[in-house]
Amino acid sequence: MRTSSGTRARRTALIAVAGLATCATLITGCSSDSGSDSGKKGNTGAGNITLHVGDFGSFGYDDKTGAALFSEYHQLHPNITIVEDNVADGQKYWDALKLHLSQGSGLADVQAIEVGFIAEATATLGDRFINLGKAAGVDTTKWLDWKEKQATTKSGQVIGLGTDVGPMAVCYRKDLFQKAGLPTDREAVAALWAGDWAKYIETGKQFKAKAPAGVSFTDSASGVFNAVVSSQAQQYSDDQGKLIYDTSPGVKKAWDLAVESAQQGLSAKLRQFDDKGTWNAAFKNSTFATIACPSWMTGIIKEQAGPANAAKWDIAAAPESGNWGGAFLSVPKAGKHTAEATALAAWLTAPEQQAKVFAKNGNIPSTKAGLDSPAVQGATNPYFGTAPVGKVYTATAKSVTPAPIGRYDGQVKTYITDNGLLDIEQHGTSKDKAWSTVQALVKDKIDQ
């Protein structure tokens, strides 16, 4: 899944799903070994059970817009009801989850954790979660090595199973590029900015010179920032998890280019995932021509731009390989049915299910087998002019060298994008003053 920074209405999807009468068809066995704390609570299939899945954004499991995995689970097992408690805003979701974890109540049976907050979870909350690394049927070597390391505590407990990763590309409108006198073929477009995000900004200046009336080059300075920083070897924290955002070359480069996009008038000045739906509407209204496009963004574009814009969008390789987003499924120890919740989390994150979610929503698998599956490798997306999404995104996913992550990375990113950059875009705040605001927020809100 993906990061989000705005709030939309909370939605709850109730899906009747089958239970765990025959666990062997789900994962290899239901009982945990004697050294594991997974499966100590909850019944093993007798009686009716309700499992709550707490998540944010769109994980692609639901029946309405996703891969209908909850319904498939229902077909496999009798008597479990799944209730999906979904919040659009990733930051607010995480703040609420931390509060519930500290209280030991109000928790879903399965809780998603975004990659921007996983370091905080492993550093300070690891003892609140089931050790999924010891759960029956779970083989952590199936995931990309760096993915599962992110969810592993210093003591070796795996508190989350990887759902997806967010390899970066750039999605662009072919028709708007043509009107601005730029190439439209995806290979030629990628060549415009190959090797350096600064070339992406220069392309934006070319676009602006001949842009159709009312069309900006990109949606937001925040999107530019997240794209650039995702490709940097050093981001918010050092190898020990200490915040270094204010001296990080990667953050500085991303900040400078994002500010340039705002001050040069290349951005539509939108807040991604805003609660008023302005950003969503901009897709349908053709307000911008490009957007930083991790794999999960393709599903958002298709949903928000709608059928009228089908085949107008395409996907080009990003200037540099990067990863923006991705998530994990965890099982809080305070849950009432931890055995059943563990089994559900394991099944939802298995390679076969990850491939199904990718086919429907574009979320790139975080398992090695999922990435290598023919269904993913050979995938094209008709909405994007039959773009070879499988090859574009899996190649990037395998080439990513992840930067160190720290417990406060997610908070700092929010301050930079939703406070610093948005102030520059929407209020004309100076670059230096906006950065001072970010620093003041970090100093005030984060106690290292």
N, C-alpha and C positions, 0 to 999 in steps of 0.2 A: 504494500500500500504506500501511500503517499502522504507527504506533509500537507497540512492545511492551516490557514490562519484566519478564517472567518467563521461566522456562525450562521447556520441555517436551522430551520425547525428540526427538532429532534424527531426521529421517526422510529417506530417500533414495529418490527415485522414478526408476526406470529406464524410459525410454520409447524404443522404437525409432522413429527419425525419419529422414526422407529427407534426402538431401544436396542439394548446390547444383549439380546437373548443368546446370540451366537457370536461371541466376540472374535472368534478365530477368523471370521470373514473380514473383520475390520483391521485388526493388527494381530500380530502373532501372540496370541494368548491374552488373558485379561488380568491375571494375577501378577503383582509385582514381586521382585525378588526380596529376600529378607532384608537386604541393605538399603532398600528404597523406601522413601516416604510417600511415593505415589500410590494411590489406591487404598489408603487406610480408611477413608470414609466413603459413604455412598453405597447403595446396594448394587448388586452385580447383574441386574436385569429383571428382577422380580418386581412387579408393580409399575405404576406410572411414574415417570420422572420428568421434571421440567428443567432444562439446562438453559441458562442465559449466556449469550455470547455478546460481550461488550466490545464495540469497535468504533471506528471513526471513518469518515469519508466513504469509500466504496471498496470493499474487499472482494467483491465479485462472487459471494456465496449465495446471495438471495435469489428468489425466483423472478422478481420483477425485471431487473436489469442485469443480473448476474448469471452464473453458470448453473443455477438451480441445484447446488450441492446439498442444501438442506433437504430438498425433496428426494434426492438420490439416497441420502442417508436414511430417510424414512422408508424407502423401498427395501433397504438392506436389513433394517432392524425395527422391531415392533415397539412401541410404547414410550418413546422419548419425545417430548415436545421441546422444540428449540424456539426461544424468544431472542431475537436480535435487537439489542439496545444500541442504536447508532447515533453518534453525534458528529456533526460535520467538522467542528473546530478541534483540531488535534491538540492544541495547547489547553483548551478548557477541559477536554476529555482527560488529559494527563493530570491536570491539577486536581480534578475530582477523584481520579483513580488513586493518587497518592493519599488524599484525605481518607478514602475508604480503607486503604491498606493500613494506615496508621490506627484506624478505629477497629479494624478487623470485622467490619460489617458493611452491608450495602454493596457487596462485590458481586459481579457476574461470575459464573462458573468458569468461563473462559474469557480472558481479558487480552486484548491486543495491545502491543506496545510499539510505538513508532521508533525508528532507528535513532532519531535525534534525542530520545529519552532513555534508550536502553542502557547507556553507561551509568546514568543515575540509578536506574533500577538494580543493576548488578552491584554497584558500589554501596548502596544504602538500604536496599529493600530485598536483597536476595533471599533472606530467611523467611520472607512472606510467601514465597512461591514453591510449588512442587519442583523437585529436581527431575526435569524431563529427560535428562541424560541417562537416567536409570530406569525409565519407564519401559514396560514390556513392549517389544516390537519397535522401539525407536533406535535407529542407528544414526548417530550424529555425523558420521563420515559421509552420509548421503548429500549433505549440504555443501555449498562452497565453503572452503576452509575459513575464510575471513568472516563469513556470515555467522557461523555458529560461535566463533570466538567472541563476537560482539555480545552474545547473550550468555557468556560464561563468566561466573564470578571468580574471584581470586582463589577460592577454595575448590574450584573445579565443577561447581554445580551449573547445569544448563537450565536457565529459567525461562527460555523461550525457544520455540521452533520457528524457523524462518518461513515467512509466507512468500514474499517477493523481494526483488531488488529493483532499483530504479535507474538502469543505464540510460545515459543521456543521448538525445538527438535534438534536432530542430525541426519543428513542424511549420510549414509555410503554405501560403495561399498562392497557387500557381497563377491564377487569373490576375491577382493583384501585382505579382511580380512582373507579369507580362505588360501590364499597363504602365508600370514604372520603368520599363525598358531593361529589365534584368532577365537572366536566363531562367527557364522553368524546369529543365531536366534536373532530376535530383542529384546526379553526379556533378553536373556543372554548377549547381547551387552549392553543393558541399565544397567545391573547389574555391568558391569565393572567399571562404573563411577558414580553409584548412590550416590547422596547426596553431591557431591563435585566436582567442576570443576577441582580441582587439580588432581583428579583421571583420568580425561580425558587426561590431559597432561602425566600422567604416562602410560596410555594405548598407547599414541602416542610413547613413548619410546620403549614399547614392540613391537609395529608395526614396528618401524624403524629397530629394530634388525634383522628382517626377511623380510623386505619389498621387493617387487618386484623391479627390477632395474628401476630407474627413477620415482618412485612413492613416493610422500611425504604423511605424515599422514593427513595434513589439508591444505587448500588453502592459508590461510593468517593469519598473526598475528592479523590483524585488525578484521578478523572474530571472532577470539578467544576473543579479547577484547570486541567487541560488545555483544557477547553471555554472557560472564561472567558479565559484568556490567549490563546487562538487568535483571539479577536475584538478584541484590543487593538492599537493602532497602534504602541505601543512595548512590546517584550517583553524579551529577555535582553541584546541588544546594540544599539549605536548604529549610525549609518550607516557608520562606519569599521570596524565589526566588533569594537569594544572592549566587553567585558562591562560592563553597567550594571544587572544584575539587581537589585542591592541598593538602587538608587535609582529603578528603573523604576516608573512609576505603574501600568502594565499588570500587572506581576508582583505588585505590592502588592495591587491589587484582586483578582486571582485567588487569592492566598494568603489574604487576609482572608475571602473568601467560602468558600473550601475549608475553612479552619479552622472557620468558623462552622457549616458543614454537619456537621463532625465533632463539635464540642462541643455542638451542639444535638440530637445523636442522630438526624440525618437520614440518615446513611450506614450501610451494612451492614458497614463496616470491612474491605472486601475489598481485596486487592492484585490489580489487573488482570493477567491473563496469568501468575498464579502457577504455580510448577512442580508444586504438589500437585493442581491442578485444582479447587480450592475455588471460584474465581471462575466457572469453566465450569459447575460443578454448580449454582451459585446461580441461573442462568438457568432451568434445568429445575425447580428447587425453588421458584420464585416468591419469592425472597428479597427482591427489590427491585422498585419500580414504575417507575422511570425510569432512563435512562442517557444520558450525553452521547453523541451518535450521529452521528459523521461517516459518510459514505456507506459506507465499508468495514465499519463495525460491523454493518450490517444482515445481512451474510453470517454473521458470528459469532453473532448472535442466533438466526438461523434454524437454524444447525447445533447450537448448544448448548441452546437451549430445546426444540427438537425438535417433532415433529408434534403432540404433545398440547397445545402452546400456540399453534398456528397460529391466526391471526386475532384472538388476544387482544392482540397488540401493534399499535401504530399509530405514526405519525410526525408530529410537529408541528414547525413552524418554530422555530428557536432564537431566543432573545431578541435576539441580535446576530449579524451575519454573521461567520463565522470559518472558518479552515481548519486542521484538525488532521490532519497526516499527508500521505502522498503519497511517491513515490519515483522513482528513476531507474534505468535500466540502463546500465552502463558496460562497457568492454572494456579490461582491463589489457594493457599492451604486452608483458608477460612471457608472455602466453598463446601456446600453440603454433599456434593456428588463428585469428589475429585477423581475417582476411578473412571467414571463415565466421561467426565470432562477431559481427562487426559487422553482417552481413546478418541474422542471427537477431535481434539486438537491435532493428534497424530494423523488422523485420516484426512483432515482438511489440508494439511501441509505436505501430504505425500506427493511424489512426483506426478502421479496420474491425475490427481485433482488440480495440482498447479498448472498442468498443461491445459486442463479444461477451462480454468479461469483465464488463462492467457488467450485461448481461442475466442472467448466471449468478451473479455474486458481489456485485454492487452497487458495485464500485469505479468512481468517476466518472472519465470520460476527462479527460486533461489537454490533448488536442488540440482545436482550435476546431471542426474538422469532426466529431469524435467527440461533442462537447457538443451540436452542432446537429443531429445525425442524428435522423431520425424514430424510430428504434428506442430512442434514449435519451430524447428529449423526451416521447414518448408512453408511456413505460414505467410500469407499475404493478407492485406487488408483492403477490401474493395472500396471502403469509404475514402481511403487515401490513394486512390488510383492504382490499386493492386500493389502498393509499396511492399517490398519484401521485409516486412517487419521482423520476422523471425531472425533472418541473417543480420539485419542492421543492429538489433538490440542484443542478441546473444554474443555477437563479436565484441561489442563494447563491454558487456557484463564480464566476459572472461578476461578482458584486458585491464580492468580496473585495479589499481593499487590503492586500497583504502587508506585514508588518513587516520591518524589516531583520533579517538573520540573521547570526550570527557562528559561528566555528569551534567554540566551546565550548557552544553552546546546548543540544545534546543531553545533554551531561554534566550541566550545571546542572539541567536539567529532571529528570533521573534522581535527583539528590541531593534536590531539593525533594519529589518525589513518593514515592520509595522509602525515603527516610530521614526527612525532616522530617515530612511529612503522615502517613505510616504509623505513625511513633512516637506522634503525637498520637492517632490512631485506636485503635491496638492496645495502647498502653502508658500512655495518659493523660498523656503528656509535655506540659508547658506550651507555649503558643504561642511565647514568647520563647526558651525553651531549645531547642525544635525548630529555630527559625530560626538560632540560634547554631550548631547542629550543621551546618546547611546551609552557613553561611559558613565554618566550619572546614574542611569537606570541600573547598569550592572553593579555599580558600587553600592547602590541603595538596596537592591533586591537580592543580590547574591552574596552569601557569606562564605568565602573560601576558607 
